[in-house]
């Protein structure tokens, strides 16, 4: 009955088993045997050599990535509704030492190459204006919209022409891959992404996210930044164990596909109420205050999303039988 956030979903049992197996003495911090396997596991997944670091939160993953790509006097181009702007309490500015977030618009919380290029072209090349250093996109976006590989590549072309890095906030990267059916490589480094915040907590994980550097030179100083930021956990093997369990036999992808399928059940019921196409596991619908009260009166939990709107999020552990009552209730409004 709870559809307010996939952050609230239960932890997949295979992760709990992995934590028990990891509960033996090993080297501390990031020197343990499980952490040592991360680079290889992610390199296999992405079909190229990468550097992978565990962190506890998506906020830390995003902020550490941006700090590696942006100097304090520079700027990060992102959508005005990006998570790094709306929901991270200024953490990107804190981690980067003051870099400015340069906010752009775009339907479905997505950036277009034309908008990014126009913004860059309007900035004078002098010391009186902040110069951008990186573009950050969210996939799936804050409105559940998915960037296709060609869209990422087109944005990357603008970035490369202007000497900008490209960061992908992948809190729901698994859901995007599940929708597209493409290889993770096609949506990231092959399309020009330099760094990816790979989310697991929303997708059946517990307390571990991954920061993936396709440009491995960016990772060197990030080890120090992670320590300075208080994110080098002394028992890091427990974070590594969670991530490896999610990667094993593509559990991350199975979970995302299950959540996506649940969202489609709601989308089919919502029909004309839909505010955006449903491309991941988030459904945004038109809902009056009275209608929202009726649904809550039946026991359903969700976020209001502005006046007359609501956000419904499905999770990996919700079956079709769990979701159909909400779909039926929306149909009955």
C-alpha positions in Angstrom: 0.0 0.0 0.0 3.1 2.3 0.1 4.0 4.1 -3.1 5.7 7.2 -1.8 9.3 6.1 -2.5 11.4 3.1 -3.5 13.9 4.2 -0.8 11.5 2.7 1.7 11.4 -0.8 0.0 12.8 -3.8 1.8 16.3 -5.1 1.3 16.6 -8.1 -1.0 17.3 -11.3 0.9 20.4 -12.1 -1.2 22.1 -8.9 0.2 21.4 -10.0 3.7 23.0 -13.3 3.0 26.0 -11.6 1.5 26.4 -9.5 4.6 26.4 -12.6 6.8 29.0 -14.2 4.5 31.1 -11.0 4.8 31.0 -11.0 8.6 34.5 -12.3 9.0 37.7 -10.5 9.9 39.4 -8.8 7.0 41.5 -5.8 6.2 39.9 -2.5 7.2 38.7 0.4 5.1 39.0 -0.3 1.3 41.7 -2.9 1.5 39.6 -6.0 1.9 39.1 -8.8 -0.6 35.5 -7.9 -1.5 36.3 -4.2 -2.3 39.2 -5.5 -4.4 36.7 -7.3 -6.6 34.7 -4.2 -7.5 36.8 -2.8 -10.3 36.8 -6.2 -12.1 33.1 -6.7 -11.6 32.1 -3.3 -12.9 34.7 -3.5 -15.7 33.0 -6.8 -16.8 29.6 -5.2 -16.6 30.6 -2.1 -18.6 32.9 -3.9 -21.0 35.8 -1.5 -20.3 38.3 -0.8 -17.5 36.7 1.3 -14.8 37.5 2.5 -11.3 34.7 1.8 -8.8 34.3 3.2 -5.3 31.6 2.4 -2.8 29.9 5.2 -0.8 26.9 5.1 1.5 24.6 7.5 -0.3 23.7 8.8 -3.7 24.3 12.3 -2.5 27.9 11.4 -1.8 28.3 9.6 -5.1 27.0 12.6 -7.0 29.0 15.2 -5.1 32.3 13.3 -5.1 31.9 12.8 -8.9 31.3 16.5 -9.4 34.2 17.5 -7.1 36.5 15.4 -9.3 35.3 17.2 -12.5 34.8 20.8 -11.3 36.9 23.4 -9.6 35.4 25.7 -6.9 35.3 28.7 -9.3 33.5 26.7 -12.1 30.0 25.6 -12.7 27.9 22.5 -13.1 25.1 22.6 -15.8 22.0 20.6 -14.7 18.3 20.7 -15.0 16.5 23.1 -12.6 14.7 20.1 -11.1 17.7 17.9 -10.8 18.2 16.0 -7.6 21.6 17.8 -7.0 19.7 21.1 -7.0 16.4 20.2 -5.3 17.2 17.4 -2.8 20.9 17.4 -1.7 20.9 20.4 0.7 23.7 22.1 -1.2 26.0 19.1 -0.9 27.5 19.5 -4.5 28.6 23.1 -3.5 30.0 21.8 -0.2 32.0 18.9 -1.8 33.2 21.1 -4.7 34.2 23.9 -2.5 31.7 26.3 -4.0 31.1 25.4 -7.6 27.9 26.9 -9.0 24.9 24.9 -10.2 23.8 26.4 -13.5 20.1 25.6 -13.9 18.4 24.9 -17.2 14.9 24.0 -18.2 13.5 21.1 -20.3 10.5 18.9 -20.5 10.4 15.8 -18.3 13.4 17.2 -16.3 15.7 16.3 -19.3 18.3 18.5 -20.9 18.7 19.0 -24.6 21.9 19.6 -26.5 20.4 22.8 -27.9 19.6 24.2 -24.5 23.1 23.3 -23.2 24.8 24.8 -26.2 22.7 28.0 -26.0 23.6 28.4 -22.3 27.3 27.9 -22.9 27.3 30.3 -25.9 25.8 33.1 -23.8 28.6 33.0 -21.2 31.4 35.5 -21.8 34.9 34.0 -21.7 36.2 36.3 -19.0 36.8 36.3 -15.2 33.5 38.0 -14.4 31.4 35.0 -15.3 31.3 31.5 -14.0 32.6 29.1 -16.6 31.0 25.6 -16.8 33.1 22.5 -16.3 30.6 19.7 -16.3 27.1 18.7 -17.4 25.1 16.5 -15.0 22.1 14.5 -16.2 19.8 12.2 -14.3 18.8 8.8 -15.9 16.0 8.1 -15.3 15.1 11.8 -14.8 13.3 13.3 -11.8 10.1 12.7 -13.7 10.8 9.2 -14.7 11.9 10.0 -18.2 14.7 8.0 -19.8 17.7 9.3 -21.8 18.4 7.0 -24.8 22.0 6.3 -25.8 21.7 8.6 -28.8 20.4 11.4 -26.6 23.3 11.0 -24.2 25.7 10.9 -27.2 24.3 14.2 -28.5 24.8 15.9 -25.2 28.3 14.4 -24.9 29.1 15.9 -28.3 28.3 19.4 -27.0 30.3 18.7 -23.9 33.4 17.5 -25.7 33.3 20.4 -28.2 33.4 22.8 -25.2 35.8 20.8 -23.0 33.1 19.8 -20.5 32.8 16.6 -18.5 29.6 14.6 -18.5 28.3 13.1 -15.3 25.2 10.8 -15.0 23.2 10.6 -11.8 22.1 7.0 -12.0 20.0 6.7 -8.8 17.6 4.8 -11.1 20.1 3.8 -13.7 18.9 0.2 -13.4 15.4 1.2 -14.2 16.6 3.1 -17.3 18.6 0.1 -18.5 15.6 -2.2 -17.8 13.3 0.0 -20.0 15.8 0.4 -22.8 17.1 -3.2 -22.9 20.5 -1.9 -24.0 23.9 -2.7 -22.7 25.1 -0.6 -19.7 28.1 0.4 -21.8 25.9 1.8 -24.6 24.2 4.2 -22.1 27.4 5.4 -20.5 31.0 5.5 -21.7 30.2 4.5 -25.3 27.9 7.6 -25.3 30.5 9.8 -23.7 29.8 9.6 -20.0 32.8 10.3 -17.8 31.4 9.3 -14.4 28.3 7.5 -13.2 26.6 7.4 -9.8 25.2 3.9 -9.9 22.3 3.6 -7.5 21.4 0.4 -5.6 19.5 1.5 -2.5 16.3 2.3 -4.4 16.5 -1.0 -6.2 16.7 -3.6 -3.4 20.0 -2.4 -1.8 20.5 -1.4 1.8 23.3 1.1 2.4 25.7 1.1 -0.5 26.0 3.0 -3.8 28.7 2.9 -6.4 30.7 5.7 -8.0 32.0 4.6 -11.4 34.7 6.5 -13.2 35.1 5.7 -16.9 37.8 8.3 -17.0 40.0 6.6 -14.5 42.3 9.6 -14.0 39.4 11.3 -12.2 39.4 8.6 -9.5 42.9 9.2 -8.0 42.1 12.3 -5.9 38.6 11.0 -5.2 40.0 8.4 -2.8 41.3 11.3 -0.7 38.1 13.3 -1.1 36.0 10.3 0.0 38.1 10.0 3.2 38.0 13.8 3.9 34.2 13.8 3.4 33.8 11.0 6.1 32.8 8.4 3.6 35.7 6.0 3.9 34.0 3.4 6.2 36.3 1.3 8.3 34.3 -1.9 7.5 33.9 -1.1 3.8 33.7 -4.8 3.0 30.0 -4.7 4.0 29.3 -2.1 1.4 31.3 -4.0 -1.2 29.4 -7.2 -0.3 26.0 -5.5 -1.0 27.1 -4.2 -4.4 28.6 -7.5 -5.5 25.4 -9.3 -4.5 23.4 -6.9 -6.6 25.7 -7.5 -9.6 25.6 -11.3 -9.2 23.4 -12.8 -11.9 22.1 -9.3 -12.7 19.9 -9.0 -9.6 20.1 -5.2 -10.1 18.4 -5.6 -13.5 15.8 -8.1 -12.4 14.8 -5.9 -9.6 14.5 -2.9 -11.8 12.4 -4.7 -14.4 10.0 -5.8 -11.7 9.6 -2.3 -10.4 9.1 -1.0 -14.0 6.5 -3.6 -14.7 4.6 -2.5 -11.6 4.6 1.1 -12.8 3.0 0.1 -16.0 0.1 -1.4 -14.2 -0.6 2.0 -12.6 0.0 3.8 -15.9 -2.6 1.6 -17.7 -5.1 2.6 -15.0 -4.2 6.3 -14.9 -4.5 6.8 -18.7 -5.5 10.5 -19.2 -4.3 11.4 -15.8 -0.7 10.8 -16.8 1.5 13.9 -16.7 4.6 12.2 -18.3 5.2 9.0 -20.2 6.0 6.2 -17.7 9.5 5.0 -18.7 10.8 3.7 -15.3 9.2 3.1 -12.0 7.7 6.5 -11.3 4.2 7.6 -12.2 3.1 11.2 -12.1 -0.6 11.8 -12.3 -3.2 14.6 -12.1 -5.1 14.1 -8.8 -7.3 16.6 -7.0 -7.1 17.1 -3.2 -10.3 15.2 -2.8 -9.2 12.3 -4.9 -5.9 12.1 -3.1 -7.8 12.0 0.2 -10.0 9.2 -1.1 -6.9 7.1 -2.0 -5.3 7.8 1.3 -8.5 6.9 3.0 -8.2 3.5 1.4 -4.7 3.1 2.9 -2.5 4.1 -0.1 0.6 6.2 0.7 2.2 8.6 -1.9 3.7 12.0 -2.3 1.7 15.1 -3.4 3.7 16.7 -6.2 2.5 20.2 -6.5 -1.1 21.3 -6.6 -3.3 18.8 -8.2 -0.5 16.3 -8.9 0.9 13.2 -7.2 3.9 10.9 -7.6 3.5 7.1 -7.3 6.6 5.0 -7.1 6.8 1.2 -7.4 9.4 -1.0 -5.9 11.2 -4.2 -6.7 9.3 -6.2 -4.1 5.8 -5.2 -5.0 4.0 -7.9 -7.0 1.2 -7.3 -9.5 -1.2 -8.4 -6.8 0.2 -5.7 -4.5 -0.3 -3.0 -7.1 -3.6 -3.8 -8.7 -5.6 -2.5 -5.7 -4.2 0.9 -6.3 -4.8 0.7 -10.1 -8.4 -0.3 -9.4 -8.8 2.5 -6.9 -7.6 5.1 -9.5 -9.9 3.6 -12.1 -12.8 4.0 -9.6 -12.2 7.8 -9.0 
